[in-house]
Amino acid sequence: MSQTIAGIEIPDSRLANDATELVRQATDDLLFHHSRRVFVFGSLQGRRLGLRADPELLYVGAMFHDLGLTERYRRDDQRFELDGADEARRFLRSNGIGEHEARLVWEGIALHTTPEVPYRLEPEVALVTAGVETDVLGIGYHALSPADIAAVTTAHPRPNFKRAIVDAFADGFRHRPDTTFGTVNGDVLEHRVPGYRHIDFVRVIEESAWPE
């Protein structure tokens, strides 16, 4: 049976239900509810911005976007965003979704912590970031109605979310700190790993192999 939250219908196709099941098994309540909120908030922001995404593709992007933080899907050799993006592409292609559509979902997940760039791309890419920015950073929060926000957080609560999501980020990539170079993720480790300092871009330039 389909569900509607704040006027946004949650996709109820076999593909969407399989995506929900995969994510439910891999994540805890924190990441599951966050991912569902990302879909609804992204859809609401898309309605406000005049951006229309394929709901099924946006749903998979939202649901898979933090899989790289989970023990089951995280790797050691690449940034966590790529873990989820790669898994989403495998999932979609194995379910008969075309390469172009799978690539849109891949980009939406891979770029979801990259400011500005996703909004220059397709709605399926932009609205994953919009949903993440609303739920994690509060960007666009005041552009949504209090009733819609209440409906979303009633369906998918966010108790102690600010601290809990930062802890989840840290747990997801503290074992691969070098992959945070050039990303906002270095900030997380500085707040959660004693003594950690992000890789300094200027120092990389100054200490490179070039004599001058």
C-alpha positions in Angstrom: 0.0 0.0 0.0 1.4 3.4 -1.0 2.1 6.0 1.7 1.9 9.7 1.4 3.9 12.1 3.7 3.4 15.8 3.5 1.7 15.4 0.2 4.6 13.4 -1.3 3.8 9.8 -2.4 6.4 7.3 -1.4 7.1 5.1 -4.5 5.5 1.6 -4.1 7.0 -0.2 -7.1 8.9 -3.5 -6.8 12.1 -1.6 -7.3 11.4 0.9 -4.6 10.3 -1.8 -2.2 13.4 -3.8 -2.8 15.5 -0.7 -2.3 13.7 -0.1 1.0 14.3 -3.7 2.2 18.0 -3.6 1.2 18.6 -0.3 3.2 16.4 -1.5 6.1 18.6 -4.5 6.5 21.9 -2.6 6.2 21.2 0.4 8.4 20.0 1.3 11.8 17.0 3.5 12.6 19.1 6.6 12.4 20.2 6.2 8.8 16.9 4.6 7.6 14.7 7.4 8.9 17.2 10.0 7.7 17.2 8.5 4.2 13.5 8.5 4.0 13.4 12.1 5.1 15.9 13.0 2.5 13.5 11.7 -0.2 10.5 13.6 1.2 12.4 16.8 1.9 14.1 16.6 -1.5 10.8 16.2 -3.2 9.3 19.1 -1.3 12.2 21.3 -2.2 11.9 20.2 -5.8 8.3 21.3 -5.8 9.3 24.7 -4.4 12.1 25.1 -6.9 10.2 23.8 -9.9 12.4 20.7 -10.3 10.7 17.5 -11.2 12.6 14.3 -10.7 11.6 10.7 -11.5 10.3 9.7 -8.1 11.6 6.2 -8.3 15.2 7.2 -9.2 15.1 10.0 -6.6 13.9 7.5 -4.0 16.8 5.0 -4.7 19.3 7.9 -4.6 18.0 9.1 -1.3 17.8 5.6 0.3 21.3 4.6 -0.8 23.1 7.8 -0.2 24.5 6.9 3.2 25.1 3.1 2.6 28.8 3.8 2.6 28.6 4.6 6.3 27.4 1.1 7.1 29.5 -1.9 8.1 28.1 -3.9 5.2 28.9 -1.6 2.4 31.8 0.7 3.5 35.2 0.2 1.9 38.7 1.2 2.9 39.9 2.8 -0.3 37.5 5.5 -1.4 35.2 8.2 0.0 32.0 7.0 1.5 29.8 8.7 -1.0 31.2 6.5 -3.7 30.4 3.3 -1.8 26.7 4.1 -1.9 26.8 5.4 -5.4 28.5 2.2 -6.7 26.0 0.0 -4.8 23.0 2.0 -6.2 24.3 1.6 -9.7 24.8 -2.1 -9.3 21.3 -2.4 -7.8 19.7 -0.5 -10.6 21.5 -2.2 -13.4 20.8 -5.6 -12.0 17.1 -4.7 -12.0 17.0 -3.7 -15.6 17.4 0.1 -15.2 19.3 1.7 -18.1 22.8 3.1 -17.8 21.7 6.7 -18.2 19.2 6.5 -15.3 21.7 4.5 -13.2 24.3 7.2 -13.9 22.0 10.0 -12.7 21.4 8.1 -9.4 25.2 7.5 -9.1 25.9 11.2 -9.5 23.2 12.2 -7.0 24.8 10.1 -4.4 28.4 10.7 -5.3 27.9 14.5 -5.2 25.6 14.8 -2.2 28.2 16.4 0.0 29.5 18.7 -2.7 28.1 22.2 -2.4 26.5 24.0 -5.4 27.5 21.6 -8.2 24.4 19.2 -8.0 22.0 22.1 -8.6 23.5 22.6 -12.0 22.7 19.0 -12.9 19.5 17.0 -13.4 16.7 17.0 -10.8 17.5 13.4 -9.8 21.0 14.7 -8.8 20.0 18.1 -7.4 17.2 16.9 -5.1 19.3 14.3 -3.3 21.5 17.1 -2.2 18.5 19.3 -1.4 17.1 16.7 0.8 20.4 16.1 2.6 21.0 19.8 3.1 17.5 20.3 4.6 17.7 17.4 7.0 21.4 17.7 8.0 22.2 21.4 7.6 18.8 23.0 7.9 19.3 24.7 4.4 15.8 25.5 3.1 14.2 24.6 6.4 12.3 27.9 6.6 11.2 27.6 3.0 9.0 24.6 4.0 5.8 24.9 5.9 5.8 23.9 9.6 3.0 21.5 8.8 5.0 19.6 6.2 8.0 19.5 8.5 5.9 18.1 11.3 4.4 15.5 9.0 7.8 14.3 7.9 9.3 14.1 11.3 6.2 12.4 12.7 6.6 9.7 10.1 10.3 9.5 10.4 11.5 10.9 13.8 14.9 12.4 14.4 15.7 12.1 18.1 19.1 13.6 19.0 19.8 13.7 15.3 22.5 16.4 15.2 24.9 14.5 17.5 23.9 11.1 16.2 24.5 11.8 12.5 27.9 13.3 13.2 28.8 10.2 15.2 27.6 8.0 12.3 29.7 10.0 9.8 32.8 9.5 12.0 32.2 5.8 12.5 31.8 5.4 8.7 35.1 6.9 7.7 37.4 7.2 10.7 39.3 4.1 9.3 40.0 5.8 6.0 40.8 9.4 6.9 42.8 10.1 3.7 39.6 9.8 1.7 38.2 12.9 3.4 40.8 15.2 1.6 39.1 18.1 -0.1 35.7 17.3 1.4 33.5 18.4 4.3 34.1 15.0 5.9 37.5 16.2 7.3 35.6 18.5 9.6 33.7 15.5 11.1 37.0 13.7 12.0 38.4 16.9 13.6 35.4 17.0 15.9 35.3 13.2 16.7 38.9 11.9 16.4 41.3 13.4 19.0 44.4 14.9 17.4 43.1 14.6 13.9 43.8 17.5 11.5 42.5 17.5 8.0 44.9 17.3 5.1 45.9 20.8 4.2 45.6 21.6 0.5 48.2 24.4 0.6 50.7 22.1 2.4 50.1 19.4 -0.3 51.1 22.0 -2.9 54.1 23.3 -0.9 55.4 19.8 -0.1 54.8 18.3 -3.5 57.6 16.7 -5.5 58.1 19.8 -7.6 61.3 21.7 -6.7 59.5 25.0 -7.2 
